[in-house]
Amino acid sequence: MEKSDKTFQPDRVLSYFKKEWKVLLIVTISGLIYNLGLLAGLWFEGKMTGCLVEILRGLGQFSDMLVLVLGYVTAIAVVQIARYIKRFYVRRFANNVNRRMKEILYAGLVRKSRASLRKEGEGSIMTKAILDVDDCVEGMRKFTTEIFDTGVALAAYAGMLLWYDFRLALLCMIFPPISYMTAEKMKKMIQRTGAAYKEQSGYLSNATLDRAENAITYRVFGCEQERQLAYEENLTSYEKSAVKANIWNSVMPPVYRIISMVGVLFILYFGQKNVLGTGWSTWTIASFTTFLACFVKMSVKSSSAAKLFNAVHKAQVSWKRIKPLLTKQEEENGAKARENSERQDTEGKEAGLENVTQLQIGHLKFAYPDGKQILNDISFQIKKGQMIGITGPVACGKSTLGKAFLCEYPYEGQILVDGEELQKMTPSKRTGIIGYLGHDPELFNDSVENNVLMGTKKNAEDFLKMVCMDEEVKEMDNGIQTLVGNGGVRLSGGQGKRLALARTLCYQKPVLILDDPFSALDKSTEKQIFANLKEQSRENMVLLISHRLYLFPQMDQIIWMEDGKTVTGTHEELLRKVLEYEKLFMEEGGAGNEEK
Ligand SMILES: Nc1ncnc2c1ncn2[C@@H]1O[C@H](COP(=O)(O)OP(=O)(O)OP(=O)(O)O)[C@@H](O)[C@H]1O
């Protein structure tokens, strides 16, 4: 696994070029050889034409021609080999940058707060960001290629033209810049249509996800027809925007090429005057041929420079969008989380944990930005090795209390981790301390194994065993490599929950918040997993939110929540203090169900 590089700045394009300096050095050397070979080819072409004329006049030798032909063939061979090497390494450069950017991007998206993801639309942001990385890298690849294919070659051709006849050269060279300016003028249109296309493709991916995830609900409630129409509308807008963007992208390059070629007309007129000895310079046929060939090549190259503008403009739009997601913090967070998790594997499970001994919650108050006060003056403590059960009536704020630890929204009061305020910690430190499993298992369309490991190199089976899922997974079509579908659609509710729990346990954290992790399980599986969890979390602190109380006698402490306030105590104390708690516990079988 690649370690985080201190000097690397993920939000600077130059950093990606610097990181690939070795590959770019090979590109530079092969690019220079390629361009020198191209010039040599043109020089040989002119010389061969001149030699042919001499032979036809009976003044030249065939042996001279043979030497020129051999030189020409060698130049072409060198050009082709250098070209192959250059292209191979430019592609390699692009692949390396693409992989690096996507790694940082995934780390960023995985750690982005739910609130901001929801605001931007999860599907949309993911799809857009991945497309953006591709466009951006394509721009960087084209830029790297064109530096040699265009930049160096243009300078060499211009030098050669000026050397043959500077007046004619200056006259002809007016047109390529006009072609550049035209490309520059078209920039806004290409950017606008490109951005519209990206936006539509984001909407479409959202609509597709919505159709897949909520298909049954729409069918049951008879909204399928209406949803289908809405989807068709999305598809039509997407097609329209794709066609528009493509037209602007493909129509303009031929226009740029025609503009830059206009100089040929001047060469034919003034060039023949030079050959006849009545022009600005005195030329042979060979000089005329070389000049014309040089200009044609230069025009073709300048039209690719104009094309390069398009690619770079597109890349700029994409870069602007993904830049905020490519931050140093996210790069380090991703690397740190994986390193920690792998260290746990090699040095024993406790080694990678931050050493946290105590959590103190004092006068905690919380309200959602658009809502009423949900938590109102909550205080309790938890020590290393303890497990706390949190329960209370429906919608009393249990999940909200769990989420407060994620610091997605500001809270009042304190959550102190060994005396340090959680809210003031850096996100990377907080991520290293708080482990969280919410109602939504948040599974992605990959194998069972990858859903557990999320990039770490542990043994996924160990964690599947802890959540009593190892046998079930073995019986799946492709065992641990079985794809679970987007959001885990190919799994049962209980399997999805357990798989998410396995992932949470795989990324051991000192504080573990589990929001109703057993809701879709039968009692015997729940008991077994609970026993494994207790065993595994002797070095953690676990806050377990649940409606099912029959395991609560085994908790070190219980928090009863009601009206944003709490009553804290042992199970026995709660039975005495809170009538509602006693009632709920008895309804589940009471003492007969206790598992001391
Ligand atoms: N993102 C949100 N924005 C605004 N209000 C919210 C949000 N999430 C939850 N609420 C509100 O906060 C209150 C508490 O919700 P919460 O999910 O924390 O309760 P809960 O005790 O976990 O419920 P349950 O027992 O059903 O799991 C509810 O009134 C809910 O409507």
The ligand as a Gaussian input file, in Angstrom:
#p B3LYP/6-31G(d) Opt

LIG

0 1
 N      -32.561000      14.683000       9.606000
 C      -33.562000      15.118000      10.386000
 N      -34.015000      16.369000      10.275000
 C      -35.015000      16.831000      11.062000
 N      -35.629000      16.085000      12.010000
 C      -35.230000      14.816000      12.169000
 C      -34.186000      14.258000      11.364000
 N      -33.985000      12.975000      11.745000
 C      -34.876000      12.736000      12.734000
 N      -35.609000      13.838000      12.987000
 C      -36.646000      13.960000      14.007000
 O      -36.053000      13.727000      15.269000
 C      -36.934000      13.016000      16.105000
 C      -36.203000      11.817000      16.699000
 O      -35.862000      10.941000      15.652000
 P      -34.911000       9.704000      15.913000
 O      -34.757000       8.986000      14.612000
 O      -33.685000      10.149000      16.600000
 O      -35.787000       8.851000      16.925000
 P      -35.627000       7.342000      17.410000
 O      -35.883000       7.347000      18.860000
 O      -34.352000       6.767000      16.947000
 O      -36.837000       6.683000      16.627000
 P      -37.150000       5.128000      16.378000
 O      -37.493000       4.547000      17.701000
 O      -38.317000       5.153000      15.461000
 O      -35.922000       4.504000      15.771000
 C      -38.147000      12.644000      15.273000
 O      -39.190000      13.525000      15.602000
 C      -37.708000      12.873000      13.850000
 O      -38.771000      13.343000      13.074000

